[in-house]
Amino acid sequence: MTDGHTPVTTDCTLDRNVCGLRDLLDRLGDTWSVLLTIELWRHGPLRFGQLLRSVEGLSQRMLTLTLRRLQRDGLVRRKVHDTSPPQVEYSLTEMGNSLAEMVRQLVEWFRENRDEIERSRTAWDRHNP
């Protein structure tokens, strides 16, 4: 175990319910994964270019890597349409939709608590220069 990691995030022998928590946090902590999940949840199936334009600051390479990880995790489905040239569409799976709903709730929690968080930070910064 490396410094900074608790047994909860690395040791599956402690409690099978938290096994893989670190993997989950890695996915939720990945800005691009969360933003792409939200975009696909809000707009439904989107093509690669549409996704690229919908998330500011996302490079083509990062989009490719992130979509592959989301597909590997079973959160995103890739569908190739039999057209010339082929069109590829990405959409959330059922599991991806359930993740998007939880992310939406997290965003809502932040919106409800944003002012209080800001007041707390200001008070902390004032007393801890």
C-alpha atoms as an extended CHARMM CRD file, in Angstrom:
* protein
*
       129  EXT
         1         1  MET       CA              0.0000000000        0.0000000000        0.0000000000  PROA      1               0.0000000000
         2         2  THR       CA              1.3620000000        3.4150000000       -0.9180000000  PROA      2               0.0000000000
         3         3  ASP       CA              1.2960000000        6.5000000000        1.2570000000  PROA      3               0.0000000000
         4         4  GLY       CA             -2.0300000000        8.2780000000        1.1190000000  PROA      4               0.0000000000
         5         5  HSD       CA             -4.1810000000        5.2360000000        0.3720000000  PROA      5               0.0000000000
         6         6  THR       CA             -6.3590000000        3.7770000000        3.0590000000  PROA      6               0.0000000000
         7         7  PRO       CA             -7.1530000000        0.0570000000        3.2380000000  PROA      7               0.0000000000
         8         8  VAL       CA            -10.7070000000        0.9640000000        2.2290000000  PROA      8               0.0000000000
         9         9  THR       CA             -9.5950000000        2.0450000000       -1.2320000000  PROA      9               0.0000000000
        10        10  THR       CA             -7.1000000000       -0.7570000000       -1.9020000000  PROA      10              0.0000000000
        11        11  ASP       CA             -7.9070000000       -3.8600000000        0.1600000000  PROA      11              0.0000000000
        12        12  CYS       CA            -10.8610000000       -5.9590000000       -0.9540000000  PROA      12              0.0000000000
        13        13  THR       CA            -10.5160000000       -8.3290000000        2.0040000000  PROA      13              0.0000000000
        14        14  LEU       CA            -11.8310000000       -5.7230000000        4.4580000000  PROA      14              0.0000000000
        15        15  ASP       CA            -15.3210000000       -5.3390000000        3.0670000000  PROA      15              0.0000000000
        16        16  ARG       CA            -16.5360000000       -6.5870000000       -0.3040000000  PROA      16              0.0000000000
        17        17  ASN       CA            -18.9760000000       -3.6500000000       -0.4050000000  PROA      17              0.0000000000
        18        18  VAL       CA            -16.1690000000       -1.1080000000       -0.7700000000  PROA      18              0.0000000000
        19        19  CYS       CA            -13.9690000000       -3.2370000000       -3.0170000000  PROA      19              0.0000000000
        20        20  GLY       CA            -13.2010000000       -1.2260000000       -6.1120000000  PROA      20              0.0000000000
        21        21  LEU       CA            -14.0600000000        2.0840000000       -4.4830000000  PROA      21              0.0000000000
        22        22  ARG       CA            -10.8340000000        3.5400000000       -5.7910000000  PROA      22              0.0000000000
        23        23  ASP       CA            -11.8080000000        2.5780000000       -9.3610000000  PROA      23              0.0000000000
        24        24  LEU       CA            -15.1740000000        4.2730000000       -8.8830000000  PROA      24              0.0000000000
        25        25  LEU       CA            -13.5730000000        7.4110000000       -7.4810000000  PROA      25              0.0000000000
        26        26  ASP       CA            -11.0780000000        7.4550000000      -10.3450000000  PROA      26              0.0000000000
        27        27  ARG       CA            -13.9690000000        7.4400000000      -12.8350000000  PROA      27              0.0000000000
        28        28  LEU       CA            -16.0090000000       10.0300000000      -10.9210000000  PROA      28              0.0000000000
        29        29  GLY       CA            -12.9180000000       12.1450000000      -10.3440000000  PROA      29              0.0000000000
        30        30  ASP       CA            -12.1280000000       12.1770000000      -14.0560000000  PROA      30              0.0000000000
        31        31  THR       CA            -13.4940000000       15.4800000000      -15.3140000000  PROA      31              0.0000000000
        32        32  TRP       CA            -13.8780000000       14.3360000000      -18.9160000000  PROA      32              0.0000000000
        33        33  SER       CA            -15.7810000000       11.1690000000      -17.9790000000  PROA      33              0.0000000000
        34        34  VAL       CA            -18.2360000000       13.1120000000      -15.8650000000  PROA      34              0.0000000000
        35        35  LEU       CA            -18.7460000000       15.8580000000      -18.4550000000  PROA      35              0.0000000000
        36        36  LEU       CA            -19.2220000000       13.3700000000      -21.3100000000  PROA      36              0.0000000000
        37        37  THR       CA            -21.6590000000       11.3380000000      -19.2200000000  PROA      37              0.0000000000
        38        38  ILE       CA            -23.6790000000       14.4800000000      -18.5330000000  PROA      38              0.0000000000
        39        39  GLU       CA            -23.6680000000       15.4950000000      -22.2210000000  PROA      39              0.0000000000
        40        40  LEU       CA            -24.8450000000       12.0570000000      -23.3510000000  PROA      40              0.0000000000
        41        41  TRP       CA            -27.4940000000       12.0250000000      -20.6250000000  PROA      41              0.0000000000
        42        42  ARG       CA            -28.7880000000       15.4780000000      -21.5790000000  PROA      42              0.0000000000
        43        43  HSD       CA            -28.7300000000       15.0940000000      -25.3650000000  PROA      43              0.0000000000
        44        44  GLY       CA            -28.9780000000       11.3690000000      -26.0590000000  PROA      44              0.0000000000
        45        45  PRO       CA            -26.8140000000        9.7020000000      -28.6960000000  PROA      45              0.0000000000
        46        46  LEU       CA            -24.1180000000       11.9700000000      -30.1400000000  PROA      46              0.0000000000
        47        47  ARG       CA            -21.4500000000       11.5800000000      -32.7900000000  PROA      47              0.0000000000
        48        48  PHE       CA            -17.7600000000       12.0300000000      -32.0160000000  PROA      48              0.0000000000
        49        49  GLY       CA            -17.5890000000       15.5580000000      -33.4530000000  PROA      49              0.0000000000
        50        50  GLN       CA            -20.6860000000       16.6290000000      -31.5590000000  PROA      50              0.0000000000
        51        51  LEU       CA            -19.1570000000       15.3900000000      -28.3080000000  PROA      51              0.0000000000
        52        52  LEU       CA            -15.8840000000       17.1300000000      -29.1000000000  PROA      52              0.0000000000
        53        53  ARG       CA            -17.6660000000       20.4540000000      -29.6400000000  PROA      53              0.0000000000
        54        54  SER       CA            -19.9140000000       20.0630000000      -26.6050000000  PROA      54              0.0000000000
        55        55  VAL       CA            -17.1350000000       19.9340000000      -23.9800000000  PROA      55              0.0000000000
        56        56  GLU       CA            -14.8710000000       22.9800000000      -23.9520000000  PROA      56              0.0000000000
        57        57  GLY       CA            -11.1680000000       22.2250000000      -23.6280000000  PROA      57              0.0000000000
        58        58  LEU       CA            -11.4770000000       18.5410000000      -24.5230000000  PROA      58              0.0000000000
        59        59  SER       CA             -8.9260000000       17.4150000000      -27.1030000000  PROA      59              0.0000000000
        60        60  GLN       CA             -9.6030000000       14.8100000000      -29.7590000000  PROA      60              0.0000000000
        61        61  ARG       CA             -7.0930000000       12.4430000000      -28.1320000000  PROA      61              0.0000000000
        62        62  MET       CA             -8.6350000000       12.8130000000      -24.6580000000  PROA      62              0.0000000000
        63        63  LEU       CA            -12.1090000000       12.2770000000      -26.0880000000  PROA      63              0.0000000000
        64        64  THR       CA            -10.9690000000        9.0590000000      -27.7500000000  PROA      64              0.0000000000
        65        65  LEU       CA             -9.2910000000        7.7760000000      -24.5770000000  PROA      65              0.0000000000
        66        66  THR       CA            -12.2110000000        8.7460000000      -22.3490000000  PROA      66              0.0000000000
        67        67  LEU       CA            -14.8140000000        7.1520000000      -24.6200000000  PROA      67              0.0000000000
        68        68  ARG       CA            -12.7860000000        3.9340000000      -24.6880000000  PROA      68              0.0000000000
        69        69  ARG       CA            -12.5990000000        3.8620000000      -20.8770000000  PROA      69              0.0000000000
        70        70  LEU       CA            -16.3300000000        4.5360000000      -20.5800000000  PROA      70              0.0000000000
        71        71  GLN       CA            -17.0460000000        1.7740000000      -23.0950000000  PROA      71              0.0000000000
        72        72  ARG       CA            -14.7510000000       -0.6150000000      -21.2400000000  PROA      72              0.0000000000
        73        73  ASP       CA            -16.5690000000        0.1510000000      -17.9960000000  PROA      73              0.0000000000
        74        74  GLY       CA            -19.9100000000       -0.5560000000      -19.6830000000  PROA      74              0.0000000000
        75        75  LEU       CA            -21.1550000000        3.0160000000      -19.3190000000  PROA      75              0.0000000000
        76        76  VAL       CA            -21.1310000000        4.0370000000      -22.9930000000  PROA      76              0.0000000000
        77        77  ARG       CA            -22.2270000000        2.1700000000      -26.1060000000  PROA      77              0.0000000000
        78        78  ARG       CA            -20.6130000000        2.7590000000      -29.5100000000  PROA      78              0.0000000000
        79        79  LYS       CA            -22.8050000000        2.1610000000      -32.5340000000  PROA      79              0.0000000000
        80        80  VAL       CA            -21.4650000000        2.1840000000      -36.0890000000  PROA      80              0.0000000000
        81        81  HSD       CA            -24.0890000000        2.9850000000      -38.7200000000  PROA      81              0.0000000000
        82        82  ASP       CA            -23.7760000000        1.2530000000      -42.0840000000  PROA      82              0.0000000000
        83        83  THR       CA            -23.4420000000        4.4100000000      -44.1680000000  PROA      83              0.0000000000
        84        84  SER       CA            -20.7980000000        5.7590000000      -46.4770000000  PROA      84              0.0000000000
        85        85  PRO       CA            -18.7530000000        7.0960000000      -44.8270000000  PROA      85              0.0000000000
        86        86  PRO       CA            -19.6020000000        5.1660000000      -41.6410000000  PROA      86              0.0000000000
        87        87  GLN       CA            -21.1370000000        7.2560000000      -38.8680000000  PROA      87              0.0000000000
        88        88  VAL       CA            -20.4130000000        6.4070000000      -35.2600000000  PROA      88              0.0000000000
        89        89  GLU       CA            -22.7460000000        7.3210000000      -32.4200000000  PROA      89              0.0000000000
        90        90  TYR       CA            -22.1540000000        7.1590000000      -28.6910000000  PROA      90              0.0000000000
        91        91  SER       CA            -24.8820000000        6.7410000000      -26.1090000000  PROA      91              0.0000000000
        92        92  LEU       CA            -25.1890000000        5.8260000000      -22.4600000000  PROA      92              0.0000000000
        93        93  THR       CA            -25.9760000000        2.2900000000      -21.4690000000  PROA      93              0.0000000000
        94        94  GLU       CA            -28.5490000000        1.6110000000      -18.7590000000  PROA      94              0.0000000000
        95        95  MET       CA            -25.7270000000        1.5940000000      -16.2230000000  PROA      95              0.0000000000
        96        96  GLY       CA            -24.3720000000        4.8460000000      -17.7020000000  PROA      96              0.0000000000
        97        97  ASN       CA            -27.7950000000        6.4570000000      -17.2840000000  PROA      97              0.0000000000
        98        98  SER       CA            -27.9010000000        5.3990000000      -13.6400000000  PROA      98              0.0000000000
        99        99  LEU       CA            -24.4520000000        6.9550000000      -13.1110000000  PROA      99              0.0000000000
       100       100  ALA       CA            -25.6130000000       10.1500000000      -14.8270000000  PROA      100             0.0000000000
       101       101  GLU       CA            -28.5540000000       10.3500000000      -12.4460000000  PROA      101             0.0000000000
       102       102  MET       CA            -26.2180000000       10.1110000000       -9.4510000000  PROA      102             0.0000000000
       103       103  VAL       CA            -23.9300000000       12.7680000000      -10.9390000000  PROA      103             0.0000000000
       104       104  ARG       CA            -26.9660000000       14.9980000000      -11.4800000000  PROA      104             0.0000000000
       105       105  GLN       CA            -27.8500000000       14.5810000000       -7.7980000000  PROA      105             0.0000000000
       106       106  LEU       CA            -24.2880000000       15.4480000000       -6.8190000000  PROA      106             0.0000000000
       107       107  VAL       CA            -24.4300000000       18.5980000000       -8.9690000000  PROA      107             0.0000000000
       108       108  GLU       CA            -27.7590000000       19.5080000000       -7.3660000000  PROA      108             0.0000000000
       109       109  TRP       CA            -26.2550000000       18.9970000000       -3.8950000000  PROA      109             0.0000000000
       110       110  PHE       CA            -23.4100000000       21.3390000000       -4.8320000000  PROA      110             0.0000000000
       111       111  ARG       CA            -25.8040000000       23.9890000000       -6.1340000000  PROA      111             0.0000000000
       112       112  GLU       CA            -27.7970000000       23.8450000000       -2.9040000000  PROA      112             0.0000000000
       113       113  ASN       CA            -24.6550000000       24.1230000000       -0.7650000000  PROA      113             0.0000000000
       114       114  ARG       CA            -22.4390000000       26.3400000000       -2.9220000000  PROA      114             0.0000000000
       115       115  ASP       CA            -22.9910000000       29.5240000000       -0.8790000000  PROA      115             0.0000000000
       116       116  GLU       CA            -22.3360000000       27.7790000000        2.4170000000  PROA      116             0.0000000000
       117       117  ILE       CA            -19.1810000000       26.1670000000        1.0370000000  PROA      117             0.0000000000
       118       118  GLU       CA            -17.9550000000       29.5570000000       -0.1810000000  PROA      118             0.0000000000
       119       119  ARG       CA            -18.6480000000       31.1480000000        3.2400000000  PROA      119             0.0000000000
       120       120  SER       CA            -16.7590000000       28.3290000000        4.9370000000  PROA      120             0.0000000000
       121       121  ARG       CA            -13.7830000000       28.7210000000        2.6040000000  PROA      121             0.0000000000
       122       122  THR       CA            -13.7010000000       32.4810000000        3.1370000000  PROA      122             0.0000000000
       123       123  ALA       CA            -13.8040000000       32.0490000000        6.9300000000  PROA      123             0.0000000000
       124       124  TRP       CA            -11.0830000000       29.3890000000        6.7990000000  PROA      124             0.0000000000
       125       125  ASP       CA             -8.8270000000       31.5010000000        4.5670000000  PROA      125             0.0000000000
       126       126  ARG       CA             -9.2810000000       34.5120000000        6.8630000000  PROA      126             0.0000000000
       127       127  HSD       CA             -8.0950000000       32.5110000000        9.8950000000  PROA      127             0.0000000000
       128       128  ASN       CA             -5.4850000000       30.3730000000        8.1370000000  PROA      128             0.0000000000
       129       129  PRO       CA             -3.3320000000       32.6380000000        5.9550000000  PROA      129             0.0000000000
